[in-house]
Each structure stands twice: as structure tokens, then as C-alpha cells.
Amino acid sequence: MKVTITGKNIELTKGIKDAVEERLSKLDKYFNKNTEASVTLSVEKGNQKIEVTIPMKGHVIRAEQITGDMYASIESVTDIIEGQLNRYRKKIIDRQQSDSTVLFAQDYLEDEQSEEDSIKIVRSKKFDMKPMYPEDACLEMELLGHDFFMFRNAETDEINVVYKRKAGTYGLIEPEF
């Protein structure tokens, strides 16, 4: 993990920098080597304050701590971050386990059904596909309140699909021939 340390109203001594880097190095097991952590140390009205921000993929880990001693602040802020990371990891594990349980139950129910009932199309829809750009297709999808939208790409004249991703961004599916 790459650590950037800045100071406000405080002289950053080698001892303070070493203490920050040593404590944050204990969090290396959670991150890859390219992860950048931003640490701001400051003194406000006699209180020693530390703020740590670690951007992750689709998530930001942030913690701040104010105490009378900078070294105590450094220790407690790393404990807070480690607790956040453990909660985040448990959340991901719980989500994966609940998804697999649902899939298992769904597979079990599908096995119970007969072969002829396995795929059943209950609705069919036809519509005119006017050419549009992917950005316009995303706007159209949002207006309709859908998670995906099929359209004819104005640039390539091919059928494409835009879809909403979990992080609130959009994806584009283009055919390859």
C-alpha cells in the first residue's frame, strides 16, 4: 500500500511518519500494492487529529480520530479501519452465501419440474429500433425505469444493449462477428 502523509499545523517528524507507516502496514493484507492511502495529520485547539482515506473499487474506507496524543490517534484510527474492513468482508461473504443458497433452492425447484416446463416464454414484445447513440440509450433506459435497453447503434448500425451496473455506472454490449 502506498501512503501519502500530509500535515496541517504540525511538523511531520520521522518518528510520526514511521509510526503511521508501521500501523498502516498491518492493513496491507487487505489491499494490493497499488492501493493509495491518504493520511492527514493536524493539530486543532490542542487536539491531535488523524484522517485516513483509502479509495477502493466502488467503495471508500475513511476514518478519523481525535485524541490528546498523536500516537494514540494513529493506533485507534487503524483499529477503526480494520473493523470497517472486517465488516465489509463479512458483508461480501454473507451476500455470496445467500446468493448461492438462492441458486441452490432454484436448482432444486427446477429439478422437480418436468422437461417440457423447463423454459416457458410468457411475454413477447416487438418494437421499432431507431438508431441512437449509447448515451441516448442510457437516458431512454432511465426514463423507462429499466435495467437494460436494446437499441440500434447510430455509429455502427448494429444492435447493442446498454445495462445498469451495480455501482451506478453503465455497461455496453456490442456484438462481435
Buried (B, 14 or more C-beta within 10 A) or exposed (E): BEBEBEBEEBEEEEEBBEBBBEBBEEBEEBBEEEBEBBBBBBBEEEEBBBBBBBEEEEEEBEBBBBBEEBBEBBBBBBBBBBEBBEEBEEEEEEEEEEEEEEEEEEEEEEEEEEEEEEEEEEEEEEEEEEEBEBEBBBBBBEEEEEEEBBBBBEEEEEEBBBBBEEEEEBEEEEEEE
